[in-house]
Amino acid sequence: MSEGPDKKAFEQRLQAAEDAAQGSARESEAKQASSARRAIELAMRLGVEMVAAMVIAVVVGWGLDKLFHTSPWLMIVMVPVGMAAGIRNLLRAAGKNE
Amino acid sequence: MAAPSIDALGQFSLTTGFGQFGRALHFTNSNEAMLAAAVIITGVFALGLQARALVPGRMQSLVELLYEFVRNMCVDTIGEEGLRFFPLVFTIFSFILLGNLIGLIPYFFAFTSHIAVTLALALFVFVFSTGVGFYTHGFRFFKFFVPSGVPGWLLPLLVPIEIISYLSRPVSLSVRLFANMTAGHVMWEVFAGFMLLLTASFGVLGVFAAIVPLGLNVALAALELLVAGLQAYVFAILTCLYLHDAVHMH
């Protein structure tokens, strides 16, 4: 069934159908849909991204303070570092999706 | 008649499943939902792959669609090497997707609405991708924390920032999924409770007024369906992204 001229005719028709399916209209439509999906995906990510860095920075600072008995100085130092890391996360997430 | 009160968080409490047997083993309703998710995804694949037709039927198309979706995600994000991680990414994606979808059905438990579950998943991904990084690059993986093309005197400032940024990954990964699922279910409960309050306090007028929160809940159901799929997708694509970083180091 899959041998001989039948198969050749099938391949030709498949090729023709694929060419027809890749018309310009469909391509731009697909591109639009994927960019919208990326936008939603990005919006879902960004909010948490910044807060997470902040939380981790404060927890690390607090833990180091407990370890070295320097409360509360290391935690205070870590807060701007956490903010910077949050911005870094944002930039990285936005850059990946361009 | 006592006015009903809104208990928005009661739906997330753990009870035991499987009756007497489950109580002895501390088998919770959350575990029940997890088991159901695993059984459903395995069953769908077993059923869909039985035909193996050249022109797929409904079940087989569904299975092939899922397979190709995750496969493309792996190859596009990680690169050709990404196929090595396909089984892991597919397992994570289908498990979370089924968990989210099961949770949408009334009387079923949404196990992704517990931070314990999502954090365990995220920590596994985090530890695994870090392990892959050290496995492929050895100790050179530490250079991941040193941004290139930066003057030396800035490094003491930038390296901690990069490390904090790296450590924040499991937190953002788990909190995003957990918060989205919990928020949706709480909103549902609040609107449903509002309907009960209206009918209990205003009689016939309240029954008609309750149509508004009912409509909101219907709209919310559509939104939750979108969120369920999207959050599973985001979790899976971020897993791919972290694995990409571990394999390629940039």
Interface residues (C-beta under 8 A of the other chain):
Chain A: I40 E41 M44 R45 V48 E49 V51 A52 A53 V55 I56 A57 V60 M78 V81 G82 A84 A85 G86 R88 N89 R92 K96
Chain B: P160 I161 E162 I164 S165 L167 S168 R169 V171 S172 V175 R176 A179 N180 L230 Q231 Y233 V234 I237 L238 L241
